[in-house]
């Protein structure tokens, strides 16, 4: 019974988000502060002079943050049955959730060198240090605004995937056109379709670095058309996300309006204006 009570107390602090638990608010503030400081540490480590002078400080801070994040991860797994009551495998459900995967990837780079015996594998493991940047996504658990972003992207996932596929085929089609038109004149700039894809990406995203550009009249004509098409193609996923945010904001507004409506003192139902 005592174990159950301890688990409920830990769950109230670590996972429950009702805004009334002072310990939970302090815990959330601690985690968010460590996330910010961890990202700042990653940036500062990129400066050679700072990394050489404060290497020990960076190492100690990294160890401390990983320990805290690891304890948080373990506690969330331990209390998963309270987060998913009635589920057959609550811990497995939590471990495979998006935020749990982010939590694992945020701490995994610290532990990989300890289990790697081969020096060649150790050099590959260094690439996993990039996963430390994923700690910023841990904010999604503590900030309601980021939770809204995740919900909008999740609800618009199918339409976003279609728009991304459309963007890819437009870029590929543009690369084939420019390769066909410009390769005879600029074989070094447009040697193949894959190399031409770099020009298509820069043009469709309206970046236009200027290192590769068409010189023939028909090539410039197609480049102008592709640039105009690119504005519309890139605007499609932007419009989908904007529409999703509008719907989410309207739902939140309707929910706040419903919460503000008075209740009937006799039946307990909300009083409707109509």
Number of C-alpha atoms within 10 A of each C-alpha: 6 7 8 10 10 12 18 16 15 18 21 18 18 19 20 16 15 9 9 10 13 10 15 21 17 12 15 20 13 12 19 19 11 20 22 13 15 21 16 11 17 17 11 15 16 10 10 11 11 12 17 11 10 13 14 11 12 19 12 11 16 19 14 13 17 21 14 15 20 17 12 17 18 11 16 21 19 17 23 22 20 19 17 14 10 9 13 10 12 18 19 13 15 20 18 11 12 9 16 17 14 21 21 18 19 24 24 17 19 19 11 16 17 9 8 14 10 9 10 9 12 15 12 12 17 14 10 15 18 13 17 22 16 19 22 15 15 18 19 16 15 17 12 11 12 15 14 16 16 13 15 20 17 12 13 16 14 11 15 19 12 13 19 16 12 15 21 16 12 19 25 19 16 25 23 18 19 25 25 15 20 23 18 11 13 16 11 12 17 26 14 16 19 14 14 25 21 15 25 29 20 17 24 23 17 15 11 15 10 10 7 16 19 22 12 13 11 13 18 16 12 17 21 13 12 21 21 14 16 21 14 13 21 17 13 18 19 14 12 18 19 13 14 20 17 13 13 16 13 12 12 12 12 12 11 11 10 13 11 10 12 12 13 11 9 6 7 9 10 14 12 10 5 3
